[in-house]
Amino acid sequence: MKVLRKALENCYETLELSSKAKTFRELTLNFELIHNHFKWFYLTIFPLMGHKQQILKATYPSQLMNKAIAVLGG
C-alpha cells in the first residue's frame, strides 16, 4: 500500500513533497478508508442483519467524507 501512495512521486526524480502535502495525502487516504467502511458496513452487513431501513444512515457520513476528500484533494 505504501508503494502505491508514492507511485507518482517515484515517477519524477526531482519531485520533493513538503510535509504539508504529505499530511494532506495521508488525510485524504484515511478519509477514503472511512468512507469505504461506512458504505461497506451499512450496505453489506446491515441488510444481512435485517436492518434494511437503516441503510440510509450510510449516506450522511459517506457524503461528509466525500466532501472532505474533495476539499483537501482539490
CHARMM internal coordinates of N, CA and C (Angstrom, degrees):
IC EDIT
DIST 1 N 1 CA 1.4471
DIST 1 CA 1 C 1.5311
ANGL 1 N 1 CA 1 C 110.79
DIST 1 C 2 N 1.3262
ANGL 1 CA 1 C 2 N 115.72
DIHE 1 N 1 CA 1 C 2 N -39.78
DIST 2 N 2 CA 1.4544
ANGL 1 C 2 N 2 CA 119.27
DIHE 1 CA 1 C 2 N 2 CA -179.33
DIST 2 CA 2 C 1.5217
ANGL 2 N 2 CA 2 C 111.00
DIHE 1 C 2 N 2 CA 2 C -63.98
DIST 2 C 3 N 1.3305
ANGL 2 CA 2 C 3 N 117.28
DIHE 2 N 2 CA 2 C 3 N -33.25
DIST 3 N 3 CA 1.4593
ANGL 2 C 3 N 3 CA 121.06
DIHE 2 CA 2 C 3 N 3 CA 179.30
DIST 3 CA 3 C 1.5256
ANGL 3 N 3 CA 3 C 109.87
DIHE 2 C 3 N 3 CA 3 C -66.00
DIST 3 C 4 N 1.3293
ANGL 3 CA 3 C 4 N 117.54
DIHE 3 N 3 CA 3 C 4 N -40.26
DIST 4 N 4 CA 1.4528
ANGL 3 C 4 N 4 CA 120.77
DIHE 3 CA 3 C 4 N 4 CA -179.78
DIST 4 CA 4 C 1.5217
ANGL 4 N 4 CA 4 C 111.64
DIHE 3 C 4 N 4 CA 4 C -65.95
DIST 4 C 5 N 1.3277
ANGL 4 CA 4 C 5 N 117.40
DIHE 4 N 4 CA 4 C 5 N -35.07
DIST 5 N 5 CA 1.4578
ANGL 4 C 5 N 5 CA 120.92
DIHE 4 CA 4 C 5 N 5 CA 179.47
DIST 5 CA 5 C 1.5146
ANGL 5 N 5 CA 5 C 111.59
DIHE 4 C 5 N 5 CA 5 C -63.55
DIST 5 C 6 N 1.3157
ANGL 5 CA 5 C 6 N 116.30
DIHE 5 N 5 CA 5 C 6 N -31.39
DIST 6 N 6 CA 1.4543
ANGL 5 C 6 N 6 CA 120.46
DIHE 5 CA 5 C 6 N 6 CA -175.97
DIST 6 CA 6 C 1.5243
ANGL 6 N 6 CA 6 C 112.66
DIHE 5 C 6 N 6 CA 6 C -104.22
DIST 6 C 7 N 1.3084
ANGL 6 CA 6 C 7 N 117.82
DIHE 6 N 6 CA 6 C 7 N 16.50
DIST 7 N 7 CA 1.4660
ANGL 6 C 7 N 7 CA 121.19
DIHE 6 CA 6 C 7 N 7 CA -176.01
DIST 7 CA 7 C 1.5235
ANGL 7 N 7 CA 7 C 111.26
DIHE 6 C 7 N 7 CA 7 C -62.44
DIST 7 C 8 N 1.3199
ANGL 7 CA 7 C 8 N 117.68
DIHE 7 N 7 CA 7 C 8 N -44.25
DIST 8 N 8 CA 1.4584
ANGL 7 C 8 N 8 CA 120.29
DIHE 7 CA 7 C 8 N 8 CA -179.52
DIST 8 CA 8 C 1.5244
ANGL 8 N 8 CA 8 C 110.88
DIHE 7 C 8 N 8 CA 8 C -69.17
DIST 8 C 9 N 1.3143
ANGL 8 CA 8 C 9 N 116.71
DIHE 8 N 8 CA 8 C 9 N -37.84
DIST 9 N 9 CA 1.4594
ANGL 8 C 9 N 9 CA 120.14
DIHE 8 CA 8 C 9 N 9 CA 177.86
DIST 9 CA 9 C 1.5273
ANGL 9 N 9 CA 9 C 111.32
DIHE 8 C 9 N 9 CA 9 C -62.47
DIST 9 C 10 N 1.3149
ANGL 9 CA 9 C 10 N 116.42
DIHE 9 N 9 CA 9 C 10 N -37.27
DIST 10 N 10 CA 1.4563
ANGL 9 C 10 N 10 CA 120.62
DIHE 9 CA 9 C 10 N 10 CA -178.45
DIST 10 CA 10 C 1.5228
ANGL 10 N 10 CA 10 C 112.84
DIHE 9 C 10 N 10 CA 10 C -72.06
DIST 10 C 11 N 1.3187
ANGL 10 CA 10 C 11 N 118.06
DIHE 10 N 10 CA 10 C 11 N -17.43
DIST 11 N 11 CA 1.4623
ANGL 10 C 11 N 11 CA 121.47
DIHE 10 CA 10 C 11 N 11 CA 179.03
DIST 11 CA 11 C 1.5276
ANGL 11 N 11 CA 11 C 111.82
DIHE 10 C 11 N 11 CA 11 C -70.96
DIST 11 C 12 N 1.3089
ANGL 11 CA 11 C 12 N 116.01
DIHE 11 N 11 CA 11 C 12 N -27.84
DIST 12 N 12 CA 1.4540
ANGL 11 C 12 N 12 CA 121.03
DIHE 11 CA 11 C 12 N 12 CA -176.70
DIST 12 CA 12 C 1.5253
ANGL 12 N 12 CA 12 C 109.83
DIHE 11 C 12 N 12 CA 12 C -117.39
DIST 12 C 13 N 1.3131
ANGL 12 CA 12 C 13 N 116.44
DIHE 12 N 12 CA 12 C 13 N 125.59
DIST 13 N 13 CA 1.4556
ANGL 12 C 13 N 13 CA 120.51
DIHE 12 CA 12 C 13 N 13 CA -177.10
DIST 13 CA 13 C 1.5237
ANGL 13 N 13 CA 13 C 112.13
DIHE 12 C 13 N 13 CA 13 C -70.95
DIST 13 C 14 N 1.3222
ANGL 13 CA 13 C 14 N 117.03
DIHE 13 N 13 CA 13 C 14 N -33.04
DIST 14 N 14 CA 1.4705
ANGL 13 C 14 N 14 CA 120.49
DIHE 13 CA 13 C 14 N 14 CA -174.39
DIST 14 CA 14 C 1.5209
ANGL 14 N 14 CA 14 C 113.46
DIHE 13 C 14 N 14 CA 14 C -94.79
DIST 14 C 15 N 1.3096
ANGL 14 CA 14 C 15 N 117.80
DIHE 14 N 14 CA 14 C 15 N 1.00
DIST 15 N 15 CA 1.4621
ANGL 14 C 15 N 15 CA 120.54
DIHE 14 CA 14 C 15 N 15 CA -178.02
DIST 15 CA 15 C 1.5242
ANGL 15 N 15 CA 15 C 110.09
DIHE 14 C 15 N 15 CA 15 C -76.77
DIST 15 C 16 N 1.3110
ANGL 15 CA 15 C 16 N 115.46
DIHE 15 N 15 CA 15 C 16 N 122.98
DIST 16 N 16 CA 1.4659
ANGL 15 C 16 N 16 CA 121.22
DIHE 15 CA 15 C 16 N 16 CA 178.03
DIST 16 CA 16 C 1.5285
ANGL 16 N 16 CA 16 C 107.83
DIHE 15 C 16 N 16 CA 16 C -128.66
DIST 16 C 17 N 1.3229
ANGL 16 CA 16 C 17 N 116.93
DIHE 16 N 16 CA 16 C 17 N 118.16
DIST 17 N 17 CA 1.4587
ANGL 16 C 17 N 17 CA 121.34
DIHE 16 CA 16 C 17 N 17 CA -178.94
DIST 17 CA 17 C 1.5237
ANGL 17 N 17 CA 17 C 110.76
DIHE 16 C 17 N 17 CA 17 C -86.56
DIST 17 C 18 N 1.3161
ANGL 17 CA 17 C 18 N 114.66
DIHE 17 N 17 CA 17 C 18 N 143.33
DIST 18 N 18 CA 1.4563
ANGL 17 C 18 N 18 CA 119.16
DIHE 17 CA 17 C 18 N 18 CA 175.51
DIST 18 CA 18 C 1.5291
ANGL 18 N 18 CA 18 C 109.32
DIHE 17 C 18 N 18 CA 18 C -76.55
DIST 18 C 19 N 1.3066
ANGL 18 CA 18 C 19 N 115.58
DIHE 18 N 18 CA 18 C 19 N 166.54
DIST 19 N 19 CA 1.4626
ANGL 18 C 19 N 19 CA 119.10
DIHE 18 CA 18 C 19 N 19 CA 179.36
DIST 19 CA 19 C 1.5258
ANGL 19 N 19 CA 19 C 110.89
DIHE 18 C 19 N 19 CA 19 C -65.59
DIST 19 C 20 N 1.3299
ANGL 19 CA 19 C 20 N 116.86
DIHE 19 N 19 CA 19 C 20 N -31.42
DIST 20 N 20 CA 1.4641
ANGL 19 C 20 N 20 CA 120.76
DIHE 19 CA 19 C 20 N 20 CA 177.53
DIST 20 CA 20 C 1.5279
ANGL 20 N 20 CA 20 C 110.67
DIHE 19 C 20 N 20 CA 20 C -65.87
DIST 20 C 21 N 1.3151
ANGL 20 CA 20 C 21 N 117.65
DIHE 20 N 20 CA 20 C 21 N -42.21
DIST 21 N 21 CA 1.4683
ANGL 20 C 21 N 21 CA 121.40
DIHE 20 CA 20 C 21 N 21 CA 178.94
DIST 21 CA 21 C 1.5250
ANGL 21 N 21 CA 21 C 110.72
DIHE 20 C 21 N 21 CA 21 C -64.79
DIST 21 C 22 N 1.3296
ANGL 21 CA 21 C 22 N 116.24
DIHE 21 N 21 CA 21 C 22 N -39.39
DIST 22 N 22 CA 1.4630
ANGL 21 C 22 N 22 CA 119.69
DIHE 21 CA 21 C 22 N 22 CA 177.84
DIST 22 CA 22 C 1.5223
ANGL 22 N 22 CA 22 C 111.25
DIHE 21 C 22 N 22 CA 22 C -65.96
DIST 22 C 23 N 1.3257
ANGL 22 CA 22 C 23 N 116.60
DIHE 22 N 22 CA 22 C 23 N -36.88
DIST 23 N 23 CA 1.4625
ANGL 22 C 23 N 23 CA 121.04
DIHE 22 CA 22 C 23 N 23 CA 177.57
DIST 23 CA 23 C 1.5209
ANGL 23 N 23 CA 23 C 110.52
DIHE 22 C 23 N 23 CA 23 C -65.22
DIST 23 C 24 N 1.3306
ANGL 23 CA 23 C 24 N 116.96
DIHE 23 N 23 CA 23 C 24 N -44.06
DIST 24 N 24 CA 1.4646
ANGL 23 C 24 N 24 CA 120.48
DIHE 23 CA 23 C 24 N 24 CA 177.95
DIST 24 CA 24 C 1.5191
ANGL 24 N 24 CA 24 C 111.22
DIHE 23 C 24 N 24 CA 24 C -62.68
DIST 24 C 25 N 1.3312
ANGL 24 CA 24 C 25 N 116.69
DIHE 24 N 24 CA 24 C 25 N -39.45
DIST 25 N 25 CA 1.4608
ANGL 24 C 25 N 25 CA 120.70
DIHE 24 CA 24 C 25 N 25 CA 178.41
DIST 25 CA 25 C 1.5263
ANGL 25 N 25 CA 25 C 110.53
DIHE 24 C 25 N 25 CA 25 C -61.95
DIST 25 C 26 N 1.3150
ANGL 25 CA 25 C 26 N 117.08
DIHE 25 N 25 CA 25 C 26 N -46.42
DIST 26 N 26 CA 1.4563
ANGL 25 C 26 N 26 CA 121.03
DIHE 25 CA 25 C 26 N 26 CA 179.94
DIST 26 CA 26 C 1.5281
ANGL 26 N 26 CA 26 C 111.71
DIHE 25 C 26 N 26 CA 26 C -65.10
DIST 26 C 27 N 1.3343
ANGL 26 CA 26 C 27 N 116.83
DIHE 26 N 26 CA 26 C 27 N -39.84
DIST 27 N 27 CA 1.4714
ANGL 26 C 27 N 27 CA 120.11
DIHE 26 CA 26 C 27 N 27 CA 177.90
DIST 27 CA 27 C 1.5205
ANGL 27 N 27 CA 27 C 111.70
DIHE 26 C 27 N 27 CA 27 C -62.11
DIST 27 C 28 N 1.3288
ANGL 27 CA 27 C 28 N 116.68
DIHE 27 N 27 CA 27 C 28 N -46.73
DIST 28 N 28 CA 1.4664
ANGL 27 C 28 N 28 CA 118.99
DIHE 27 CA 27 C 28 N 28 CA -178.51
DIST 28 CA 28 C 1.5273
ANGL 28 N 28 CA 28 C 111.30
DIHE 27 C 28 N 28 CA 28 C -65.49
DIST 28 C 29 N 1.3331
ANGL 28 CA 28 C 29 N 117.08
DIHE 28 N 28 CA 28 C 29 N -37.52
DIST 29 N 29 CA 1.4658
ANGL 28 C 29 N 29 CA 119.35
DIHE 28 CA 28 C 29 N 29 CA 177.13
DIST 29 CA 29 C 1.5257
ANGL 29 N 29 CA 29 C 111.45
DIHE 28 C 29 N 29 CA 29 C -65.35
DIST 29 C 30 N 1.3217
ANGL 29 CA 29 C 30 N 116.94
DIHE 29 N 29 CA 29 C 30 N -39.61
DIST 30 N 30 CA 1.4638
ANGL 29 C 30 N 30 CA 120.02
DIHE 29 CA 29 C 30 N 30 CA 178.31
DIST 30 CA 30 C 1.5202
ANGL 30 N 30 CA 30 C 111.95
DIHE 29 C 30 N 30 CA 30 C -71.00
DIST 30 C 31 N 1.3296
ANGL 30 CA 30 C 31 N 117.71
DIHE 30 N 30 CA 30 C 31 N -36.53
DIST 31 N 31 CA 1.4653
ANGL 30 C 31 N 31 CA 120.31
DIHE 30 CA 30 C 31 N 31 CA 175.20
DIST 31 CA 31 C 1.5237
ANGL 31 N 31 CA 31 C 110.69
DIHE 30 C 31 N 31 CA 31 C -62.70
DIST 31 C 32 N 1.3287
ANGL 31 CA 31 C 32 N 115.81
DIHE 31 N 31 CA 31 C 32 N -39.51
DIST 32 N 32 CA 1.4670
ANGL 31 C 32 N 32 CA 119.31
DIHE 31 CA 31 C 32 N 32 CA 177.90
DIST 32 CA 32 C 1.5254
ANGL 32 N 32 CA 32 C 110.81
DIHE 31 C 32 N 32 CA 32 C -65.10
DIST 32 C 33 N 1.3157
ANGL 32 CA 32 C 33 N 116.84
DIHE 32 N 32 CA 32 C 33 N -38.24
DIST 33 N 33 CA 1.4627
ANGL 32 C 33 N 33 CA 120.93
DIHE 32 CA 32 C 33 N 33 CA 177.66
DIST 33 CA 33 C 1.5286
ANGL 33 N 33 CA 33 C 110.69
DIHE 32 C 33 N 33 CA 33 C -63.10
DIST 33 C 34 N 1.3323
ANGL 33 CA 33 C 34 N 117.11
DIHE 33 N 33 CA 33 C 34 N -44.25
DIST 34 N 34 CA 1.4665
ANGL 33 C 34 N 34 CA 121.30
DIHE 33 CA 33 C 34 N 34 CA 177.57
DIST 34 CA 34 C 1.5227
ANGL 34 N 34 CA 34 C 110.46
DIHE 33 C 34 N 34 CA 34 C -62.51
DIST 34 C 35 N 1.3167
ANGL 34 CA 34 C 35 N 116.05
DIHE 34 N 34 CA 34 C 35 N -44.64
DIST 35 N 35 CA 1.4632
ANGL 34 C 35 N 35 CA 121.81
DIHE 34 CA 34 C 35 N 35 CA 178.99
DIST 35 CA 35 C 1.5175
ANGL 35 N 35 CA 35 C 111.08
DIHE 34 C 35 N 35 CA 35 C -57.32
DIST 35 C 36 N 1.3270
ANGL 35 CA 35 C 36 N 116.82
DIHE 35 N 35 CA 35 C 36 N -45.70
DIST 36 N 36 CA 1.4645
ANGL 35 C 36 N 36 CA 120.88
DIHE 35 CA 35 C 36 N 36 CA -179.62
DIST 36 CA 36 C 1.5235
ANGL 36 N 36 CA 36 C 111.97
DIHE 35 C 36 N 36 CA 36 C -66.95
DIST 36 C 37 N 1.3229
ANGL 36 CA 36 C 37 N 117.78
DIHE 36 N 36 CA 36 C 37 N -35.86
DIST 37 N 37 CA 1.4550
ANGL 36 C 37 N 37 CA 120.29
DIHE 36 CA 36 C 37 N 37 CA 178.74
DIST 37 CA 37 C 1.5297
ANGL 37 N 37 CA 37 C 111.68
DIHE 36 C 37 N 37 CA 37 C -67.49
DIST 37 C 38 N 1.3254
ANGL 37 CA 37 C 38 N 117.19
DIHE 37 N 37 CA 37 C 38 N -41.43
DIST 38 N 38 CA 1.4659
ANGL 37 C 38 N 38 CA 119.26
DIHE 37 CA 37 C 38 N 38 CA 176.44
DIST 38 CA 38 C 1.5214
ANGL 38 N 38 CA 38 C 110.79
DIHE 37 C 38 N 38 CA 38 C -59.58
DIST 38 C 39 N 1.3225
ANGL 38 CA 38 C 39 N 116.55
DIHE 38 N 38 CA 38 C 39 N -47.73
DIST 39 N 39 CA 1.4565
ANGL 38 C 39 N 39 CA 119.29
DIHE 38 CA 38 C 39 N 39 CA -179.42
DIST 39 CA 39 C 1.5279
ANGL 39 N 39 CA 39 C 111.47
DIHE 38 C 39 N 39 CA 39 C -64.05
DIST 39 C 40 N 1.3239
ANGL 39 CA 39 C 40 N 116.88
DIHE 39 N 39 CA 39 C 40 N -42.68
DIST 40 N 40 CA 1.4602
ANGL 39 C 40 N 40 CA 120.18
DIHE 39 CA 39 C 40 N 40 CA -179.19
DIST 40 CA 40 C 1.5238
ANGL 40 N 40 CA 40 C 110.51
DIHE 39 C 40 N 40 CA 40 C -63.13
DIST 40 C 41 N 1.3275
ANGL 40 CA 40 C 41 N 116.86
DIHE 40 N 40 CA 40 C 41 N -46.62
DIST 41 N 41 CA 1.4599
ANGL 40 C 41 N 41 CA 119.79
DIHE 40 CA 40 C 41 N 41 CA -176.37
DIST 41 CA 41 C 1.5217
ANGL 41 N 41 CA 41 C 111.51
DIHE 40 C 41 N 41 CA 41 C -65.90
DIST 41 C 42 N 1.3232
ANGL 41 CA 41 C 42 N 117.44
DIHE 41 N 41 CA 41 C 42 N -50.30
DIST 42 N 42 CA 1.4567
ANGL 41 C 42 N 42 CA 120.00
DIHE 41 CA 41 C 42 N 42 CA -174.80
DIST 42 CA 42 C 1.5197
ANGL 42 N 42 CA 42 C 113.57
DIHE 41 C 42 N 42 CA 42 C -77.29
DIST 42 C 43 N 1.3297
ANGL 42 CA 42 C 43 N 118.21
DIHE 42 N 42 CA 42 C 43 N -27.24
DIST 43 N 43 CA 1.4617
ANGL 42 C 43 N 43 CA 119.38
DIHE 42 CA 42 C 43 N 43 CA -177.59
DIST 43 CA 43 C 1.5214
ANGL 43 N 43 CA 43 C 113.34
DIHE 42 C 43 N 43 CA 43 C -97.51
DIST 43 C 44 N 1.3447
ANGL 43 CA 43 C 44 N 117.45
DIHE 43 N 43 CA 43 C 44 N -15.60
DIST 44 N 44 CA 1.4553
ANGL 43 C 44 N 44 CA 120.41
DIHE 43 CA 43 C 44 N 44 CA -179.17
DIST 44 CA 44 C 1.5245
ANGL 44 N 44 CA 44 C 112.42
DIHE 43 C 44 N 44 CA 44 C -111.65
DIST 44 C 45 N 1.3145
ANGL 44 CA 44 C 45 N 116.65
DIHE 44 N 44 CA 44 C 45 N -50.47
DIST 45 N 45 CA 1.4594
ANGL 44 C 45 N 45 CA 120.69
DIHE 44 CA 44 C 45 N 45 CA -174.33
DIST 45 CA 45 C 1.5318
ANGL 45 N 45 CA 45 C 112.10
DIHE 44 C 45 N 45 CA 45 C -80.66
DIST 45 C 46 N 1.3249
ANGL 45 CA 45 C 46 N 117.67
DIHE 45 N 45 CA 45 C 46 N -46.40
DIST 46 N 46 CA 1.4619
ANGL 45 C 46 N 46 CA 120.23
DIHE 45 CA 45 C 46 N 46 CA -176.64
DIST 46 CA 46 C 1.5248
ANGL 46 N 46 CA 46 C 113.53
DIHE 45 C 46 N 46 CA 46 C -57.96
DIST 46 C 47 N 1.3351
ANGL 46 CA 46 C 47 N 119.47
DIHE 46 N 46 CA 46 C 47 N -43.83
DIST 47 N 47 CA 1.4749
ANGL 46 C 47 N 47 CA 117.85
DIHE 46 CA 46 C 47 N 47 CA 177.94
DIST 47 CA 47 C 1.5261
ANGL 47 N 47 CA 47 C 112.98
DIHE 46 C 47 N 47 CA 47 C -62.03
DIST 47 C 48 N 1.3300
ANGL 47 CA 47 C 48 N 117.38
DIHE 47 N 47 CA 47 C 48 N -32.32
DIST 48 N 48 CA 1.4613
ANGL 47 C 48 N 48 CA 120.18
DIHE 47 CA 47 C 48 N 48 CA 178.52
DIST 48 CA 48 C 1.5255
ANGL 48 N 48 CA 48 C 111.81
DIHE 47 C 48 N 48 CA 48 C -69.11
DIST 48 C 49 N 1.3245
ANGL 48 CA 48 C 49 N 116.83
DIHE 48 N 48 CA 48 C 49 N -28.09
DIST 49 N 49 CA 1.4575
ANGL 48 C 49 N 49 CA 121.39
DIHE 48 CA 48 C 49 N 49 CA -179.33
DIST 49 CA 49 C 1.5297
ANGL 49 N 49 CA 49 C 111.56
DIHE 48 C 49 N 49 CA 49 C -88.57
DIST 49 C 50 N 1.3227
ANGL 49 CA 49 C 50 N 117.55
DIHE 49 N 49 CA 49 C 50 N -1.10
DIST 50 N 50 CA 1.4484
ANGL 49 C 50 N 50 CA 120.81
DIHE 49 CA 49 C 50 N 50 CA 177.06
DIST 50 CA 50 C 1.5146
ANGL 50 N 50 CA 50 C 114.67
DIHE 49 C 50 N 50 CA 50 C 89.88
DIST 50 C 51 N 1.3089
ANGL 50 CA 50 C 51 N 118.11
DIHE 50 N 50 CA 50 C 51 N 13.38
DIST 51 N 51 CA 1.4667
ANGL 50 C 51 N 51 CA 122.31
DIHE 50 CA 50 C 51 N 51 CA -179.89
DIST 51 CA 51 C 1.5320
ANGL 51 N 51 CA 51 C 109.86
DIHE 50 C 51 N 51 CA 51 C -101.39
DIST 51 C 52 N 1.2814
ANGL 51 CA 51 C 52 N 117.38
DIHE 51 N 51 CA 51 C 52 N 58.32
DIST 52 N 52 CA 1.4617
ANGL 51 C 52 N 52 CA 120.37
DIHE 51 CA 51 C 52 N 52 CA -175.06
DIST 52 CA 52 C 1.5227
ANGL 52 N 52 CA 52 C 113.00
DIHE 51 C 52 N 52 CA 52 C -67.99
DIST 52 C 53 N 1.3191
ANGL 52 CA 52 C 53 N 118.04
DIHE 52 N 52 CA 52 C 53 N -26.74
DIST 53 N 53 CA 1.4640
ANGL 52 C 53 N 53 CA 119.68
DIHE 52 CA 52 C 53 N 53 CA 179.38
DIST 53 CA 53 C 1.5224
ANGL 53 N 53 CA 53 C 111.75
DIHE 52 C 53 N 53 CA 53 C -76.67
DIST 53 C 54 N 1.3089
ANGL 53 CA 53 C 54 N 118.46
DIHE 53 N 53 CA 53 C 54 N -14.98
DIST 54 N 54 CA 1.4591
ANGL 53 C 54 N 54 CA 122.82
DIHE 53 CA 53 C 54 N 54 CA -179.38
DIST 54 CA 54 C 1.5331
ANGL 54 N 54 CA 54 C 112.77
DIHE 53 C 54 N 54 CA 54 C -84.47
DIST 54 C 55 N 1.3042
ANGL 54 CA 54 C 55 N 117.11
DIHE 54 N 54 CA 54 C 55 N -4.86
DIST 55 N 55 CA 1.4598
ANGL 54 C 55 N 55 CA 120.98
DIHE 54 CA 54 C 55 N 55 CA -174.86
DIST 55 CA 55 C 1.5230
ANGL 55 N 55 CA 55 C 111.67
DIHE 54 C 55 N 55 CA 55 C -60.55
DIST 55 C 56 N 1.3023
ANGL 55 CA 55 C 56 N 118.56
DIHE 55 N 55 CA 55 C 56 N -35.41
DIST 56 N 56 CA 1.4570
ANGL 55 C 56 N 56 CA 121.05
DIHE 55 CA 55 C 56 N 56 CA -178.23
DIST 56 CA 56 C 1.5213
ANGL 56 N 56 CA 56 C 112.85
DIHE 55 C 56 N 56 CA 56 C -66.25
DIST 56 C 57 N 1.3286
ANGL 56 CA 56 C 57 N 117.97
DIHE 56 N 56 CA 56 C 57 N -14.87
DIST 57 N 57 CA 1.4579
ANGL 56 C 57 N 57 CA 120.23
DIHE 56 CA 56 C 57 N 57 CA 177.08
DIST 57 CA 57 C 1.5271
ANGL 57 N 57 CA 57 C 111.65
DIHE 56 C 57 N 57 CA 57 C -64.05
DIST 57 C 58 N 1.2902
ANGL 57 CA 57 C 58 N 118.29
DIHE 57 N 57 CA 57 C 58 N -22.05
DIST 58 N 58 CA 1.4639
ANGL 57 C 58 N 58 CA 121.50
DIHE 57 CA 57 C 58 N 58 CA -179.34
DIST 58 CA 58 C 1.5181
ANGL 58 N 58 CA 58 C 111.92
DIHE 57 C 58 N 58 CA 58 C -73.78
DIST 58 C 59 N 1.3038
ANGL 58 CA 58 C 59 N 117.93
DIHE 58 N 58 CA 58 C 59 N -20.41
DIST 59 N 59 CA 1.4620
ANGL 58 C 59 N 59 CA 119.29
DIHE 58 CA 58 C 59 N 59 CA -174.44
DIST 59 CA 59 C 1.5193
ANGL 59 N 59 CA 59 C 113.18
DIHE 58 C 59 N 59 CA 59 C -70.10
DIST 59 C 60 N 1.3245
ANGL 59 CA 59 C 60 N 118.41
DIHE 59 N 59 CA 59 C 60 N -39.30
DIST 60 N 60 CA 1.4614
ANGL 59 C 60 N 60 CA 119.96
DIHE 59 CA 59 C 60 N 60 CA -176.61
DIST 60 CA 60 C 1.5272
ANGL 60 N 60 CA 60 C 112.84
DIHE 59 C 60 N 60 CA 60 C -68.31
DIST 60 C 61 N 1.3482
ANGL 60 CA 60 C 61 N 120.40
DIHE 60 N 60 CA 60 C 61 N -53.49
DIST 61 N 61 CA 1.4694
ANGL 60 C 61 N 61 CA 118.19
DIHE 60 CA 60 C 61 N 61 CA 178.46
DIST 61 CA 61 C 1.5287
ANGL 61 N 61 CA 61 C 113.05
DIHE 60 C 61 N 61 CA 61 C -64.71
DIST 61 C 62 N 1.3181
ANGL 61 CA 61 C 62 N 117.44
DIHE 61 N 61 CA 61 C 62 N -33.41
DIST 62 N 62 CA 1.4611
ANGL 61 C 62 N 62 CA 119.67
DIHE 61 CA 61 C 62 N 62 CA 176.89
DIST 62 CA 62 C 1.5147
ANGL 62 N 62 CA 62 C 110.73
DIHE 61 C 62 N 62 CA 62 C -65.20
DIST 62 C 63 N 1.3091
ANGL 62 CA 62 C 63 N 116.11
DIHE 62 N 62 CA 62 C 63 N -39.41
DIST 63 N 63 CA 1.4585
ANGL 62 C 63 N 63 CA 121.12
DIHE 62 CA 62 C 63 N 63 CA 178.12
DIST 63 CA 63 C 1.5301
ANGL 63 N 63 CA 63 C 110.55
DIHE 62 C 63 N 63 CA 63 C -64.71
DIST 63 C 64 N 1.3245
ANGL 63 CA 63 C 64 N 117.55
DIHE 63 N 63 CA 63 C 64 N -40.47
DIST 64 N 64 CA 1.4586
ANGL 63 C 64 N 64 CA 120.73
DIHE 63 CA 63 C 64 N 64 CA 177.95
DIST 64 CA 64 C 1.5259
ANGL 64 N 64 CA 64 C 111.59
DIHE 63 C 64 N 64 CA 64 C -63.30
DIST 64 C 65 N 1.3120
ANGL 64 CA 64 C 65 N 116.56
DIHE 64 N 64 CA 64 C 65 N -42.11
DIST 65 N 65 CA 1.4593
ANGL 64 C 65 N 65 CA 119.72
DIHE 64 CA 64 C 65 N 65 CA 179.48
DIST 65 CA 65 C 1.5268
ANGL 65 N 65 CA 65 C 111.19
DIHE 64 C 65 N 65 CA 65 C -67.15
DIST 65 C 66 N 1.3341
ANGL 65 CA 65 C 66 N 117.04
DIHE 65 N 65 CA 65 C 66 N -37.74
DIST 66 N 66 CA 1.4652
ANGL 65 C 66 N 66 CA 120.32
DIHE 65 CA 65 C 66 N 66 CA 176.15
DIST 66 CA 66 C 1.5209
ANGL 66 N 66 CA 66 C 111.46
DIHE 65 C 66 N 66 CA 66 C -61.49
DIST 66 C 67 N 1.3334
ANGL 66 CA 66 C 67 N 115.69
DIHE 66 N 66 CA 66 C 67 N -42.48
DIST 67 N 67 CA 1.4609
ANGL 66 C 67 N 67 CA 119.96
DIHE 66 CA 66 C 67 N 67 CA 178.73
DIST 67 CA 67 C 1.5170
ANGL 67 N 67 CA 67 C 111.39
DIHE 66 C 67 N 67 CA 67 C -64.74
DIST 67 C 68 N 1.3276
ANGL 67 CA 67 C 68 N 116.77
DIHE 67 N 67 CA 67 C 68 N -42.15
DIST 68 N 68 CA 1.4671
ANGL 67 C 68 N 68 CA 120.02
DIHE 67 CA 67 C 68 N 68 CA 178.62
DIST 68 CA 68 C 1.5145
ANGL 68 N 68 CA 68 C 111.75
DIHE 67 C 68 N 68 CA 68 C -63.35
DIST 68 C 69 N 1.3261
ANGL 68 CA 68 C 69 N 116.84
DIHE 68 N 68 CA 68 C 69 N -40.80
DIST 69 N 69 CA 1.4578
ANGL 68 C 69 N 69 CA 120.53
DIHE 68 CA 68 C 69 N 69 CA 178.23
DIST 69 CA 69 C 1.5238
ANGL 69 N 69 CA 69 C 110.08
DIHE 68 C 69 N 69 CA 69 C -64.71
DIST 69 C 70 N 1.3212
ANGL 69 CA 69 C 70 N 117.36
DIHE 69 N 69 CA 69 C 70 N -40.83
DIST 70 N 70 CA 1.4620
ANGL 69 C 70 N 70 CA 121.36
DIHE 69 CA 69 C 70 N 70 CA 179.41
DIST 70 CA 70 C 1.5242
ANGL 70 N 70 CA 70 C 111.74
DIHE 69 C 70 N 70 CA 70 C -64.64
DIST 70 C 71 N 1.3257
ANGL 70 CA 70 C 71 N 116.47
DIHE 70 N 70 CA 70 C 71 N -40.44
DIST 71 N 71 CA 1.4636
ANGL 70 C 71 N 71 CA 119.78
DIHE 70 CA 70 C 71 N 71 CA -179.43
DIST 71 CA 71 C 1.5267
ANGL 71 N 71 CA 71 C 110.83
DIHE 70 C 71 N 71 CA 71 C -68.46
DIST 71 C 72 N 1.3146
ANGL 71 CA 71 C 72 N 116.90
DIHE 71 N 71 CA 71 C 72 N -46.44
DIST 72 N 72 CA 1.4667
ANGL 71 C 72 N 72 CA 120.28
DIHE 71 CA 71 C 72 N 72 CA -177.17
DIST 72 CA 72 C 1.5230
ANGL 72 N 72 CA 72 C 112.40
DIHE 71 C 72 N 72 CA 72 C -76.70
DIST 72 C 73 N 1.3205
ANGL 72 CA 72 C 73 N 116.07
DIHE 72 N 72 CA 72 C 73 N -35.08
DIST 73 N 73 CA 1.4676
ANGL 72 C 73 N 73 CA 119.38
DIHE 72 CA 72 C 73 N 73 CA -177.26
DIST 73 CA 73 C 1.5100
ANGL 73 N 73 CA 73 C 114.14
DIHE 72 C 73 N 73 CA 73 C -82.90
DIST 73 C 74 N 1.3003
ANGL 73 CA 73 C 74 N 116.88
DIHE 73 N 73 CA 73 C 74 N -12.22
DIST 74 N 74 CA 1.4648
ANGL 73 C 74 N 74 CA 119.93
DIHE 73 CA 73 C 74 N 74 CA 177.50
DIST 74 CA 74 C 1.4764
ANGL 74 N 74 CA 74 C 111.44
DIHE 73 C 74 N 74 CA 74 C 89.45
END
COOR INIT
IC SEED 1 N 1 CA 1 C
IC BUILD
